[in-house]
Amino acid sequence: MKVILKENIKSIGKKDEIINVSDGYARNYLLAKNLAVEATASNLAKLKSKQDSEQYKKGIEKEDAKKIADKMERIKPQFKVKTGENGKVFGGVSSKEIAEKLEKEYGIKIDKKKIELKDTIKTLGITKVPIKLYEGVIGSLKVEVLGE
């Protein structure tokens, strides 16, 4: 019997996947526990429209991410940090500070976890910081660190 899974089931399949299982397993376990629905023509049509809708939303989100990436190429946020006599930086610029500055000054809201900064920026000058905006879309931001 063909069924459409409603949830991820370990060793069986993932949500919205069409699988073929024995009739008894489908009726007594999957359908009884509301883990799956029978793969009828109407249920398959619902699944198709749901997948098309998700695909459309993903396309829009990817286009938005590309626009943000283009905008980030043109901006250069500046951070002032305290420095010692030899130009040694005290502290540094973290991904949290970069995310806050982007939101406050440029209106770009990005999760700090998406900023791919291995460690805080501890050097003066311009540093290129990669930011993962969406699946397959990585923006690059030039961050300028100035001494006080």
C-alpha positions in Angstrom: 0.0 0.0 0.0 1.3 3.4 -0.9 1.1 6.1 1.9 2.3 9.7 2.3 4.2 10.2 5.6 3.1 13.1 7.8 6.2 13.0 10.0 9.8 11.8 9.8 9.9 8.1 10.8 13.3 6.6 11.5 14.3 3.9 9.0 11.0 4.4 7.1 11.2 7.8 5.5 10.9 11.6 5.8 7.8 13.9 6.0 5.9 14.3 2.7 7.6 11.2 1.2 5.5 8.6 -0.7 6.5 5.1 0.4 5.3 1.6 -0.2 4.6 -0.5 2.9 2.6 -3.6 3.7 -1.1 -3.3 4.1 -1.1 -4.4 7.7 1.7 -2.0 8.7 -0.1 0.9 7.0 -3.5 0.2 8.5 -2.5 -0.9 12.0 0.4 1.4 12.7 0.9 4.3 10.3 -2.8 5.2 9.7 -3.9 4.3 13.2 -1.3 6.6 14.8 -1.9 9.4 12.3 1.7 9.2 11.0 0.6 8.8 7.4 -2.3 9.1 5.0 -3.2 6.9 2.1 -1.8 8.0 -1.2 -5.1 8.6 -3.0 -5.4 10.9 -6.0 -6.7 13.8 -3.8 -4.0 13.4 -1.2 -1.4 13.3 -3.9 -2.8 16.5 -5.4 -2.7 18.2 -2.0 1.0 17.1 -1.6 1.9 18.4 -5.1 0.3 21.8 -4.4 2.0 22.0 -1.0 5.4 21.2 -2.6 4.8 23.8 -5.4 3.9 26.4 -2.8 7.1 25.6 -0.8 9.2 25.8 -3.9 7.7 29.2 -4.8 8.4 30.5 -1.2 12.0 29.2 -1.4 12.5 31.0 -4.7 11.3 34.3 -3.3 13.5 33.9 -0.2 16.5 33.2 -2.4 15.8 36.3 -4.5 15.6 38.4 -1.3 18.9 36.9 -0.1 20.5 37.8 -3.4 19.3 41.4 -3.0 20.7 41.6 0.5 24.0 40.2 -0.7 24.2 42.9 -3.4 23.4 45.6 -0.8 26.1 44.2 1.5 28.7 44.4 -1.3 28.3 48.2 -1.4 28.4 49.0 2.3 31.4 49.1 4.7 30.5 49.3 8.4 33.1 50.9 10.6 34.0 49.9 14.2 36.1 51.9 16.6 38.1 49.9 19.0 40.6 50.8 21.7 44.2 50.3 20.7 47.5 50.3 22.6 50.7 52.2 21.8 51.9 49.8 19.0 48.5 49.6 17.4 47.6 46.5 19.3 43.8 46.1 19.5 42.2 45.5 22.9 39.1 43.3 22.5 37.9 43.0 19.0 34.8 43.0 16.8 32.5 40.0 17.2 29.8 38.7 14.9 27.2 39.9 17.4 28.5 43.5 17.1 28.5 43.2 13.2 24.9 41.9 13.3 23.7 44.7 15.6 25.4 47.4 13.5 23.9 46.0 10.2 20.4 46.1 11.7 20.8 49.5 13.4 22.5 51.5 10.6 21.5 49.7 7.4 18.2 47.9 8.3 19.6 44.5 7.4 18.5 41.9 9.9 20.9 38.9 10.0 21.3 36.2 12.7 24.8 36.4 14.2 25.2 32.7 13.7 25.1 33.2 9.9 28.1 35.5 10.0 31.0 33.1 9.4 33.6 34.7 11.6 36.0 32.1 13.1 37.2 34.5 15.8 36.8 38.2 16.7 38.5 40.7 14.3 41.6 41.8 16.2 43.4 43.7 13.4 43.0 47.3 12.2 42.0 47.8 8.6 39.5 46.2 6.3 38.5 42.5 6.8 36.2 40.6 4.4 33.6 38.7 6.3 31.5 36.0 4.6 27.8 35.8 5.6 25.7 32.8 4.7 22.3 34.4 3.8 20.5 31.4 2.3 21.2 28.0 0.9 23.7 28.7 -1.9 23.8 32.4 -1.3 26.8 33.8 0.5 27.3 37.5 0.8 30.6 39.3 1.5 30.9 42.2 3.8 33.9 44.5 4.2 34.3 45.5 7.9 36.6 48.4 8.7 38.2 48.5 12.1 39.6 51.8 13.2 41.7 52.6 16.3 40.8 55.2 18.9 
